[in-house]
């Protein structure tokens, strides 16, 4: 889903962390990234439903969105064949910190920096709530539990179908057993 976004420059997987670096030269690109984050949250809901169906414990994750400049470096030891790309900068740290706060305690899944919020369309801004500093006066960031409506509707339909199947499970109708 992350790499399917045309603005994605890099996807990193490190342990249980998945990160994406996106190029957003236009203000509208930030709304596209916001939509990608909604799809990620919806996919998490779908995966958790499937895990629960199989008797596994669902998982929670946070999604952090930050905007700014990042520096790309290629790192490695000359002649070793190691040539990794490393992204550095305040925006990388901010996104990581926001991600860490998602789904912790009473926090919503998506945590959004002020810079991202300021560049969103008004319709998307309405989906977010301010998070205030401990003094209660200044907004520190924004948060929301944003989903993709089409994916959410598909999940609701699948749950209804599964409930209907389980309701008729074990009953015989005209000599045929439903399972």
BALO-645444 format. One record per residue: chain; residue in one letter; residue number from 1; x, y negated, z negated of N, C-alpha, C in turn. Coordinates in Angstrom, 3 decimals. Layout:
<sites>
SITE chaine residu num       nX       nY       nZ      caX      caY      caZ       cX       cY       cZ
SITE      A      A NUM        X        Y        Z        X        Y        Z        X        Y        Z
...
</sites>
This chain:
<sites>
SITE chaine residu num       nX       nY       nZ      caX      caY      caZ       cX       cY       cZ
SITE      A      X   1    0.819    1.177    0.000    0.000    0.000    0.000    0.877   -1.261    0.000
SITE      A      X   2    1.932   -1.221   -0.783    2.824   -2.380   -0.841    3.535   -2.561    0.490
SITE      A      X   3    4.128   -1.480    0.980    4.887   -1.585    2.225    3.982   -1.787    3.439
SITE      A      X   4    2.686   -1.532    3.289    1.738   -1.760    4.369    1.436   -3.236    4.599
SITE      A      X   5    1.826   -4.062    3.644    1.648   -5.503    3.781    2.771   -6.025    4.677
SITE      A      X   6    2.415   -6.734    5.729    3.402   -7.222    6.697    4.444   -8.162    6.128
SITE      A      X   7    4.175   -8.767    4.981    5.132   -9.680    4.360    6.091   -8.982    3.410
SITE      A      X   8    5.919   -7.681    3.222    6.782   -6.944    2.303    8.190   -6.821    2.873
SITE      A      X   9    9.162   -7.207    2.085   10.559   -7.119    2.508   11.274   -5.931    1.888
SITE      A      X  10   10.835   -5.530    0.710   11.523   -4.456   -0.002   10.583   -3.844   -1.028
SITE      A      X  11   10.634   -2.517   -1.171    9.917   -1.804   -2.220   10.964   -1.041   -3.026
SITE      A      X  12   10.903   -1.199   -4.337   11.827   -0.512   -5.232   11.045    0.417   -6.137
SITE      A      X  13   11.583    1.604   -6.365   11.015    2.531   -7.338   12.146    2.894   -8.284
SITE      A      X  14   11.951    2.547   -9.545   12.962    2.801  -10.563   12.247    3.354  -11.789
SITE      A      X  15   12.334    4.668  -11.996   11.620    5.290  -13.103   10.124    5.177  -12.874
SITE      A      X  16    9.429    4.564  -13.840    7.979    4.403  -13.706    7.598    3.015  -13.200
SITE      A      X  17    8.563    2.290  -12.672    8.321    0.936  -12.167    8.368    0.923  -10.640
SITE      A      X  18    7.363    0.295  -10.053    7.344    0.079   -8.609    7.291   -1.424   -8.398
SITE      A      X  19    8.207   -1.968   -7.621    8.267   -3.409   -7.378    8.258   -3.674   -5.886
SITE      A      X  20    7.738   -4.829   -5.540    7.746   -5.263   -4.156    8.233   -6.696   -4.060
SITE      A      X  21    9.031   -6.974   -3.050    9.474   -8.332   -2.759    8.817   -8.738   -1.451
SITE      A      X  22    8.158   -9.892   -1.466    7.383  -10.347   -0.313    7.887  -11.699    0.165
SITE      A      X  23    7.846  -11.897    1.468    8.148  -13.181    2.067    6.827  -13.921    2.234
SITE      A      X  24    6.718  -15.103    1.628    5.465  -15.867    1.696    5.749  -17.287    2.171
SITE      A      X  25    6.063  -17.452    3.454    6.390  -18.794    3.953    5.182  -19.728    4.013
SITE      A      X  26    3.982  -19.174    4.034    2.775  -19.994    4.115    1.910  -19.764    2.888
SITE      A      X  27    1.185  -20.785    2.510    0.317  -20.715    1.340   -0.688  -19.568    1.465
SITE      A      X  28   -1.214  -19.342    2.658   -2.188  -18.263    2.881   -1.590  -16.888    2.591
SITE      A      X  29   -0.271  -16.748    2.728    0.385  -15.465    2.461    0.245  -15.061    0.997
SITE      A      X  30    0.166  -16.043    0.120    0.037  -15.737   -1.313   -1.318  -15.098   -1.590
SITE      A      X  31   -2.356  -15.538   -0.887   -3.664  -14.908   -1.034   -3.647  -13.472   -0.517
SITE      A      X  32   -2.863  -13.206    0.506   -2.734  -11.839    1.027   -2.055  -10.947   -0.009
SITE      A      X  33   -1.038  -11.455   -0.671   -0.354  -10.698   -1.722   -1.313  -10.457   -2.893
SITE      A      X  34   -2.106  -11.463   -3.223   -3.116  -11.335   -4.283   -4.098  -10.211   -3.933
SITE      A      X  35   -4.483  -10.132   -2.674   -5.369   -9.065   -2.201   -4.689   -7.698   -2.307
SITE      A      X  36   -3.404   -7.647   -2.014   -2.652   -6.396   -2.150   -2.651   -5.936   -3.603
SITE      A      X  37   -2.489   -6.884   -4.526   -2.524   -6.547   -5.958   -3.900   -6.004   -6.349
SITE      A      X  38   -4.967   -6.544   -5.764   -6.316   -6.039   -6.029   -6.453   -4.596   -5.526
SITE      A      X  39   -5.895   -4.322   -4.357   -5.919   -2.955   -3.813   -5.139   -1.996   -4.706
SITE      A      X  40   -4.011   -2.446   -5.228   -3.226   -1.600   -6.135   -4.028   -1.258   -7.379
SITE      A      X  41   -4.735   -2.233   -7.928   -5.556   -1.990   -9.110   -6.688   -1.018   -8.787
SITE      A      X  42   -7.313   -1.174   -7.638   -8.375   -0.251   -7.228   -7.829    1.154   -7.022
SITE      A      X  43   -6.651    1.272   -6.428   -6.048    2.592   -6.226   -5.723    3.251   -7.568
SITE      A      X  44   -5.304    2.465   -8.533   -5.069    2.994   -9.876   -6.361    3.561  -10.450
SITE      A      X  45   -7.476    2.858  -10.258   -8.772    3.351  -10.739   -9.154    4.658  -10.062
SITE      A      X  46   -8.894    4.756   -8.764   -9.203    5.985   -8.021   -8.334    7.141   -8.519
SITE      A      X  47   -7.045    6.895   -8.663   -6.140    7.944   -9.153   -6.530    8.408  -10.554
SITE      A      X  48   -6.883    7.457  -11.407   -7.281    7.819  -12.773   -8.559    8.655  -12.785
SITE      A      X  49   -9.503    8.353  -11.921  -10.714    9.161  -11.833  -10.377   10.592  -11.421
SITE      A      X  50   -9.510   10.722  -10.428   -9.112   12.065   -9.976   -8.341   12.813  -11.075
SITE      A      X  51   -7.482   12.106  -11.795   -6.761   12.741  -12.905   -7.725   13.232  -13.979
SITE      A      X  52   -8.699   12.408  -14.324   -9.683   12.797  -15.330  -10.492   14.011  -14.891
SITE      A      X  53  -10.810   14.083  -13.598  -11.541   15.234  -13.064  -10.757   16.526  -13.267
SITE      A      X  54   -9.443   16.426  -13.204   -8.592   17.611  -13.340   -8.161   17.847  -14.787
SITE      A      X  55   -8.662   17.020  -15.717   -8.350   17.216  -17.126   -7.078   16.523  -17.596
SITE      A      X  56   -6.506   15.662  -16.777   -5.299   14.937  -17.156   -5.641   13.588  -17.780
SITE      A      X  57   -4.725   13.082  -18.548   -4.895   11.773  -19.174   -4.657   10.677  -18.146
SITE      A      X  58   -5.556    9.706  -18.057   -5.335    8.596  -17.121   -4.172    7.723  -17.578
SITE      A      X  59   -3.641    6.948  -16.677   -2.525    6.073  -17.005   -2.949    4.613  -16.865
SITE      A      X  60   -2.191    3.746  -17.480   -2.414    2.309  -17.351   -1.139    1.679  -16.814
SITE      A      X  61   -1.324    0.614  -16.069   -0.160   -0.110  -15.576   -0.480   -1.593  -15.533
SITE      A      X  62    0.547   -2.389  -15.506    0.394   -3.825  -15.362    0.862   -4.245  -13.980
SITE      A      X  63    0.283   -5.323  -13.480    0.672   -5.872  -12.186    1.025   -7.335  -12.417
SITE      A      X  64    2.257   -7.698  -12.119    2.715   -9.068  -12.317    2.978   -9.745  -10.986
SITE      A      X  65    2.486  -10.973  -10.839    2.687  -11.743   -9.610    3.372  -13.065   -9.948
SITE      A      X  66    4.515  -13.293   -9.334    5.251  -14.544   -9.527    5.694  -15.059   -8.166
SITE      A      X  67    5.930  -16.361   -8.100    6.314  -16.998   -6.842    7.555  -17.847   -7.068
SITE      A      X  68    8.495  -17.734   -6.156    9.707  -18.540   -6.235   10.765  -17.994   -5.290
SITE      A      X  69   11.943  -18.554   -5.425   13.055  -18.137   -4.578   13.847  -17.022   -5.246
SITE      A      X  70   14.275  -16.069   -4.432   15.095  -14.966   -4.925   16.333  -14.847   -4.040
SITE      A      X  71   17.390  -14.398   -4.643   18.647  -14.199   -3.936   18.830  -12.712   -3.683
SITE      A      X  72   19.123  -12.354   -2.429   19.363  -10.967   -2.074   20.867  -10.748   -1.944
SITE      A      X  73   21.363   -9.737   -2.646   22.779   -9.376   -2.574   22.912   -7.920   -2.170
SITE      A      X  74   23.939   -7.636   -1.406   24.288   -6.246   -1.145   25.443   -5.910   -2.076
SITE      A      X  75   25.242   -4.839   -2.828   26.241   -4.465   -3.819   26.736   -3.053   -3.560
SITE      A      X  76   27.978   -2.831   -3.883   28.562   -1.511   -3.738   30.071   -1.605   -3.744
SITE      A      X  77   30.698   -0.476   -3.855   32.152   -0.407   -3.859   32.619   -0.137   -2.432
SITE      A      X  78   33.521   -0.951   -1.937   33.988   -0.828   -0.562   34.520    0.581   -0.286
SITE      A      X  79   33.968    1.174    0.774   34.401    2.505    1.172   33.662    3.634    0.472
SITE      A      X  80   32.814    3.309   -0.508   32.123    4.355   -1.267   30.838    4.817   -0.590
SITE      A      X  81   30.347    4.051    0.362   29.086    4.385    1.001   27.888    3.865    0.225
SITE      A      X  82   28.120    3.277   -0.936   27.030    2.683   -1.721   26.845    1.252   -1.246
SITE      A      X  83   25.681    0.962   -0.766   25.387   -0.364   -0.233   23.950   -0.728   -0.611
SITE      A      X  84   23.718   -0.945   -1.900   22.377   -1.233   -2.409   22.046   -2.710   -2.277
SITE      A      X  85   20.759   -2.988   -2.120   20.276   -4.359   -2.100   19.771   -4.693   -3.498
SITE      A      X  86   20.188   -5.837   -4.003   19.772   -6.310   -5.318   19.128   -7.680   -5.142
SITE      A      X  87   17.951   -7.866   -5.742   17.264   -9.149   -5.716   17.449   -9.804   -7.077
SITE      A      X  88   17.857  -11.060   -7.072   18.127  -11.772   -8.317   17.384  -13.103   -8.336
SITE      A      X  89   17.140  -13.597   -9.520   16.545  -14.920   -9.669   15.469  -14.936  -10.739
SITE      A      X  90   15.089  -16.141  -11.127   14.064  -16.309  -12.157   12.747  -15.655  -11.755
SITE      A      X  91   12.406  -15.703  -10.476   11.137  -15.144  -10.019   11.087  -13.632  -10.243
SITE      A      X  92   12.201  -12.951  -10.091   12.251  -11.499  -10.310   12.006  -11.195  -11.784
SITE      A      X  93   12.663  -11.950  -12.666   12.483  -11.755  -14.104   11.062  -12.104  -14.545
SITE      A      X  94   10.517  -13.193  -13.991    9.167  -13.601  -14.356    8.145  -12.547  -13.944
SITE      A      X  95    8.261  -12.025  -12.729    7.332  -10.990  -12.262    7.433   -9.740  -13.141
SITE      A      X  96    8.636   -9.371  -13.507    8.836   -8.211  -14.373    8.198   -8.430  -15.745
SITE      A      X  97    8.389   -9.604  -16.314    7.799   -9.909  -17.621    6.273   -9.936  -17.554
SITE      A      X  98    5.735  -10.515  -16.491    4.282  -10.538  -16.321    3.727   -9.119  -16.194
SITE      A      X  99    4.402   -8.302  -15.423    4.000   -6.911  -15.229    3.971   -6.177  -16.571
SITE      A      X 100    4.971   -6.419  -17.381    5.080   -5.769  -18.690    3.909   -6.143  -19.608
SITE      A      X 101    3.365   -7.343  -19.434    2.256   -7.804  -20.274    0.913   -7.246  -19.830
SITE      A      X 102    0.814   -6.813  -18.580   -0.448   -6.297  -18.047   -0.916   -5.055  -18.772
SITE      A      X 103   -2.199   -5.014  -19.107   -2.829   -3.878  -19.794   -2.255   -3.608  -21.170
SITE      A      X 104   -1.657   -4.581  -21.779   -1.149   -4.431  -23.146   -2.129   -5.126  -24.091
SITE      A      X 105   -2.578   -4.411  -25.105   -3.524   -4.990  -26.048   -4.802   -5.396  -25.335
SITE      A      X 106   -5.176   -6.652  -25.482   -6.404   -7.158  -24.858   -6.137   -7.798  -23.499
SITE      A      X 107   -4.924   -7.673  -22.992   -4.570   -8.303  -21.718   -5.150   -7.547  -20.540
SITE      A      X 108   -5.478   -8.306  -19.485   -5.984   -7.729  -18.241   -4.851   -7.100  -17.440
SITE      A      X 109   -5.214   -6.374  -16.414   -4.222   -5.663  -15.597   -3.286   -6.625  -14.876
SITE      A      X 110   -3.837   -7.588  -14.138   -3.010   -8.510  -13.360   -2.662   -9.745  -14.188
SITE      A      X 111   -1.375  -10.037  -14.222   -0.854  -11.236  -14.861   -0.235  -12.085  -13.764
SITE      A      X 112   -0.650  -13.345  -13.684   -0.296  -14.198  -12.557    0.394  -15.462  -13.060
SITE      A      X 113    1.511  -15.799  -12.443    2.238  -17.010  -12.839    1.468  -18.258  -12.436
SITE      A      X 114    1.805  -19.370  -13.059    1.173  -20.653  -12.736    1.445  -21.021  -11.278
SITE      A      X 115    2.658  -20.739  -10.797    3.005  -21.073   -9.411    2.138  -20.301   -8.418
SITE      A      X 116    1.860  -19.043   -8.690    0.983  -18.258   -7.816   -0.432  -18.824   -7.892
SITE      A      X 117   -0.911  -19.050   -9.101   -2.265  -19.579   -9.292   -2.458  -20.896   -8.546
SITE      A      X 118   -1.498  -21.786   -8.643   -1.599  -23.099   -7.995   -1.689  -22.997   -6.477
SITE      A      X 119   -1.196  -21.905   -5.897   -1.187  -21.736   -4.442   -2.318  -20.855   -3.913
SITE      A      X 120   -3.171  -20.344   -4.801   -4.289  -19.501   -4.379   -5.449  -20.350   -3.879
SITE      A      X 121   -6.278  -19.737   -3.030   -7.537  -20.373   -2.621   -8.437  -20.466   -3.854
SITE      A      X 122   -9.345  -21.419   -3.831  -10.235  -21.630   -4.967  -11.058  -20.388   -5.309
SITE      A      X 123  -11.493  -19.637   -4.288  -12.265  -18.421   -4.547  -11.470  -17.416   -5.366
SITE      A      X 124  -10.185  -17.293   -5.093   -9.343  -16.374   -5.852   -9.022  -16.921   -7.241
SITE      A      X 125   -8.866  -18.224   -7.352   -8.611  -18.830   -8.664   -9.756  -18.536   -9.629
SITE      A      X 126  -10.986  -18.501   -9.119  -12.155  -18.259   -9.960  -12.153  -16.862  -10.574
SITE      A      X 127  -11.372  -15.957  -10.006  -11.309  -14.581  -10.507  -10.364  -14.427  -11.697
SITE      A      X 128   -9.633  -15.484  -12.009   -8.616  -15.428  -13.060   -8.997  -16.276  -14.268
SITE      A      X 129   -8.477  -15.879  -15.411   -8.682  -16.613  -16.662   -7.340  -17.101  -17.188
SITE      A      X 130   -7.317  -18.288  -17.808   -6.050  -18.797  -18.343   -5.611  -18.033  -19.590
SITE      A      X 131   -4.307  -17.906  -19.742   -3.703  -17.350  -20.951   -2.921  -18.501  -21.575
SITE      A      X 132   -3.264  -18.828  -22.810   -2.659  -19.984  -23.462   -1.471  -19.575  -24.313
SITE      A      X 133   -0.540  -20.509  -24.476    0.567  -20.317  -25.406   -0.001  -20.167  -26.809
SITE      A      X 134    0.814  -19.720  -27.733    0.340  -19.472  -29.096   -0.249  -20.722  -29.752
SITE      A      X 135    0.163  -21.925  -29.320   -0.406  -23.139  -29.906   -1.813  -23.412  -29.389
SITE      A      X 136   -2.231  -22.692  -28.344   -3.594  -22.787  -27.839   -3.897  -23.975  -26.947
SITE      A      X 137   -2.898  -24.773  -26.620   -3.145  -25.981  -25.843   -2.660  -25.908  -24.411
SITE      A      X 138   -1.614  -25.194  -24.170   -1.009  -25.191  -22.844   -1.170  -23.819  -22.185
SITE      A      X 139   -1.568  -23.839  -20.901   -1.709  -22.588  -20.145   -0.314  -22.058  -19.820
SITE      A      X 140   -0.096  -20.798  -20.131    1.188  -20.155  -19.895    1.185  -19.349  -18.600
SITE      A      X 141    0.015  -18.749  -18.286   -0.159  -17.921  -17.096   -1.647  -17.655  -16.935
SITE      A      X 142   -1.992  -16.840  -15.959   -3.392  -16.477  -15.726   -3.479  -14.962  -15.647
SITE      A      X 143   -4.691  -14.447  -15.864   -4.871  -12.999  -15.815   -6.256  -12.643  -15.303
SITE      A      X 144   -6.369  -11.403  -14.833   -7.640  -10.893  -14.364   -7.565   -9.398  -14.119
SITE      A      X 145   -8.706   -8.805  -13.949   -8.793   -7.391  -13.601   -9.419   -7.327  -12.208
SITE      A      X 146   -8.648   -7.753  -11.223   -9.128   -7.941   -9.860   -9.066   -6.614   -9.101
SITE      A      X 147  -10.152   -6.307   -8.404  -10.220   -5.071   -7.619  -10.616   -5.398   -6.185
SITE      A      X 148  -10.380   -4.440   -5.303  -10.838   -4.538   -3.928  -12.272   -4.018   -3.908
SITE      A      X 149  -13.227   -4.837   -3.499  -14.642   -4.465   -3.587  -15.000   -3.254   -2.721
SITE      A      X 150  -14.402   -3.129   -1.554  -14.698   -1.971   -0.688  -14.175   -0.676   -1.313
SITE      A      X 151  -12.981   -0.733   -1.879  -12.430    0.449   -2.530  -13.239    0.803   -3.776
SITE      A      X 152  -13.671   -0.204   -4.518  -14.473    0.017   -5.712  -15.825    0.623   -5.348
SITE      A      X 153  -16.425    0.154   -4.270  -17.702    0.711   -3.814  -17.529    2.173   -3.399
SITE      A      X 154  -16.441    2.492   -2.710  -16.162    3.876   -2.320  -16.045    4.752   -3.562
SITE      A      X 155  -15.336    4.254   -4.593  -15.167    5.019   -5.828  -16.515    5.264   -6.504
SITE      A      X 156  -17.364    4.256   -6.550  -18.695    4.423   -7.146  -19.496    5.477   -6.396
SITE      A      X 157  -19.431    5.461   -5.059  -20.139    6.456   -4.258  -19.618    7.863   -4.529
SITE      A      X 158  -18.302    8.010   -4.638  -17.716    9.325   -4.903  -18.121    9.836   -6.281
SITE      A      X 159  -18.166    8.933   -7.261  -18.588    9.328   -8.609  -20.051    9.760   -8.608
SITE      A      X 160  -20.897    9.049   -7.861  -22.309    9.424   -7.765  -22.475   10.785   -7.101
SITE      A      X 161  -21.709   11.025   -6.045  -21.769   12.325   -5.359  -21.316   13.444   -6.292
SITE      A      X 162  -20.253   13.187   -7.040  -19.742   14.199   -7.972  -20.757   14.470   -9.078
SITE      A      X 163  -21.412   13.420   -9.554  -22.430   13.599  -10.597  -23.612   14.395  -10.059
SITE      A      X 164  -24.019   14.129   -8.823  -25.125   14.861   -8.210  -24.759   16.328   -8.026
SITE      A      X 165  -23.520   16.589   -7.595  -23.078   17.982   -7.420  -23.072   18.725   -8.750
SITE      A      X 166  -22.602   18.061   -9.806  -22.527   18.738  -11.103  -23.918   18.943  -11.697
SITE      A      X 167  -24.865   18.086  -11.323  -26.233   18.208  -11.814  -26.882   19.467  -11.244
SITE      A      X 168  -26.549   19.830  -10.003  -27.134   21.000   -9.361  -26.248   22.243   -9.475
SITE      A      X 169  -25.100   22.108  -10.100  -24.174   23.231  -10.211  -24.798   24.362  -11.029
SITE      A      X 170  -24.730   25.545  -10.493  -25.228   26.721  -11.190  -26.704   27.017  -10.955
SITE      A      X 171  -27.423   26.147  -10.265  -28.835   26.382   -9.981  -28.982   27.092   -8.644
SITE      A      X 172  -29.952   27.983   -8.583  -30.201   28.722   -7.359  -31.381   28.098   -6.625
SITE      A      X 173  -31.204   27.879   -5.347  -32.264   27.297   -4.528  -32.393   28.152   -3.277
SITE      A      X 174  -33.552   28.791   -3.116  -33.813   29.651   -1.961  -32.730   30.714   -1.786
SITE      A      X 175  -32.333   31.298   -2.890  -31.388   32.405   -2.831  -29.936   31.970   -2.686
SITE      A      X 176  -29.665   30.686   -2.713  -28.285   30.210   -2.578  -27.881   29.536   -3.889
SITE      A      X 177  -26.715   29.825   -4.389  -26.245   29.227   -5.635  -25.382   28.024   -5.336
SITE      A      X 178  -25.650   26.920   -6.023  -24.857   25.678   -5.847  -23.703   25.707   -6.822
SITE      A      X 179  -22.550   25.447   -6.351  -21.354   25.377   -7.223  -20.549   24.187   -6.893
</sites>
